[in-house]
Amino acid sequence: MENKEHFQVCFHHLMAVSGGFMGAYAILSRLDVFGSSQTANMITIVAHLIGHNYFDVLIRVAALLVYAAGISLTVLIPRYTAVKNLHLFSIFIDMAALLATGFIPSTANPVIALYPFFFATAFQWCSFGAVKGYNSATIFSTNNLRQTVSSFTQYLCTGDKNALDKGLYFGGTLLFFHIGVIYSCLAYRLWEVKAAWAGLLPLVIALGFGIYEISLTETSVKNFLHAKS
C-alpha cells in the first residue's frame, strides 16, 4: 500500500512538471496569456464587454467554452464509457496540445493560439486530483502555496506529523511545478514557439507511469478475485 501511494505521489509530481512547463510556455510565447486557468480570461471578458470590444469577447468566450469542455469530458467519459482511469487520456491530450501549439506562429492571436492548452490543462486538472486524500492541482500553484504554508505553520506550532506530511506533499508539487517552469524557460530561449515540443519529454516519462499504473490496478483486481475464490 505504501509503495503504491509513493508511486502515485511521484506520478502526480511528474505531471506537475508538465503543468509548470505548459503554464510558463503559454506566458512566454503568447503575450503573457496564462493557458491553464480562466480567472484572468473571465475578468477580461467583462472588461471588454464594458469597453464594447465584442470581437475579443467572442474569442475569449470561445476559450472559456473550450476549457469547460475539457472539464465536462472528465465527467462524461467515466460515466458513459468503460474508462475509469483518465490519466492516460490526459497525457495523450497534453501531447496533442503541445504538438499542435508548436505549429501555431507567434503572430497568431495569443488566446486563439492557446485553445489546445485551455482544453488540455482543464482535462489534466480534473484527471490528476487527490493523492493521499489531498487535492492538489498540477497546473497552477496558488492553492498549493496556501496548503504548503499553512501545513508547515501548523507543524511548527503543534508538531503534528500529519501536517508535516501534508506540507511536504504540497511543497513537492510546488517544487516540481517550478522545475517544469525552469525547463520551459530554457527551451523557449532556444526554440521560441517550437519549444512546445520540448514539453513532450516529461509526458513520455509520464506515459510509462500511466501504463505501469494500469498494470498495478489489474494485478490488484486479480489478487482480489483470487482471494475471493
N, C-alpha and C positions, 0 to 999 in steps of 0.2 A: 504493500500500500504506500509506504514512504517513497519507494523508488518510483512508483507511478506518479505520485504527487510532485516529486522533484523533476521528473520528465515534463510534466505539464507546466511547471514554473519556467523551465528552460525554453519550452516551446513558446510560451507567452512572451518571454523576454526577447526571443528571436524575432517574433512578429513586431515587437516594439521597435526593433532596429529598422524594419521595413517601414513602419509608421513614421518614424523620425526622418527617414530618407525621403519619403513621399511628401511629408509636410515641408521640409526645407527646400526640396526641389521646386515645389509649387511657388513658394515665396521668391526664390532666387530667379526663376525663369519666367514667371508670369506676373511681373509688376507688383509684387508683394501680396498677391491674392493667395489666401490660405485655402488649400483644396480639401481640407479634412473636416471642416465644420461649417455651420451655416449661420452662426451668430452675426458676424460682420455682414454677410450677404443679405440677411433679412433686414438689418438696420439700413443698409444701403437701398434696398427696395423701397422702404418707407420714405427715405430721404429723397430719392429720385421721383417717387410719386408726387411728393410735395413740390419738387422742382420741375415737374412736367417733362422729365426725361423718360418718355414712355418706351422708347426702343431699348434702353438699358434695363428698364424694369422687366420687359419681356425676356431678355437674355438671362436675367438673374432669377426670375420666377421659374424659367425652364431648368436652371441649375438646381433650384430648390426641389423641383419635382423629380429630377434625376436622383438627387440624394435620398428623397423619400422613397423612391422605387427600390433603391438598394436596401433600405431598412425593411420595407414591406416583404421583399423576397425572402429575407431570413425568417419570416413568419410563415409565408406561404409554402416554401419548399418542404420543411419538415411536416407541415400539416397535410399536404396533398400528394406527397411522394414518399417513397420508402427511405429517402435520405434523411438521416437524423443528425449526422455529424457534418457541419458545414465548413470545417477547416480547409479541406482540400479545395472545395468550391471557391472559398475566399482567396486562396493562394493563386489559383488559376485566373481569377478575375483581376487580381492585382497585377499579375504578369501581363495580361492582355492590356490593361490600362497603361502600364509603363511602356509597352511596345508601341501602342497607338500614339501616346503623347510625344514620344521621341520623334515622330514623323511630322508633328504639327509645328510649323515655323514660328519663330519668335515674334513675327509681325502679326500673328493672328490675335483676335480679341482674347485677352487673358482668361476671361471667365469661360468662354466657349471652349478654349483650349483645355480647360480643366474638367470638362464634363466627364471624361472617363475616370478621373480621380475622385470626383464627387460620388460617383456610383460605387467605385471600388472601396474607398475608405469607409463609406457608410456600411457597406456589407461586412468589411473587416471588423468594424466597431462592434457590430451586433453578433458576429460569429465568435470572436475571441473576447469573452467577458470574464466570468467568475472562475477563479482558481483558488483553492483552499478557502472558499467562501468569501473571497474578496473580489469586488467588482472593480476592475482596473482597465481603463481604455488603453489600447495600443497605438492610437492615432493622434492623441493630444495629451496635454500634461497638467492642466490646471487642477483637476481632482486628484491626480497622482501626487502633485506637490502638497496639496492640502492634507491628504492622508499620511504622507511621509512626515510632515512637520508635526501634525497633531499626535501621531503614534509615537514618535521619538520623544516628544514633550511629555506624553503620558508615561512613557517608560522611565524617563528621568525623574518624574515626580513620584511614581509608585513602585518602580522596579518590576512592573508587570511584564512577564516574558512574552505573553501573547501580543502585547503592544509592540515589543521589540520585533517579533516575527512579522507583524503587520508592516511596521516601518521598513524593515529590510526588503519585504516583497514590493511595496510601492516604490521605495527608493531604487530598487533594482530595475523596475520598469522605467523610471525616470532616467537612470544611467544608460540603459541600453537604447532608449529612445534617442538620447543625445549622441550616442555613438553613431547611430544612423544619420543624425544631422551632420556630424563631422564628415562622415563618408560622402554624404550628398554634396557638401560644400567643396570638398576636394575634387569630386567627379565633375561638378559644374565648372570649376576653374579650368579643367582640362578639355571638356567636351561641350560645354554650354547646354543647349536644349537637348542634344542627343545623350546627355548624361543620364537621362531617364533609364536608358538601357542598363546602366551600371546597377540599377536597383533590382535587377533580376538575380544578382548573386545571392543575397540573403534569402530570397524566395526559393531558389533552387535548393538551398540547405533546408529551408522550412518544409519543402515538398518531401524531403526524406523523413523529416519528423512526422509529417502527416501520414505518410504511408506506414511508418512504424507504429503510430498511434492506432491505426486501424487493425494492425496485426495484434496489438495488445488487447484491443476490445474483443476480437474474435477468439483469442486464447482464453479470456475471462469467461466468455459465453460458453465455450466448450468445457471448461473446468466446472462451471456451474451445472451444466446439463449432466456431466459425468457424476458429479456429487449427488444429484437428484436421483440418478439411476442406481 
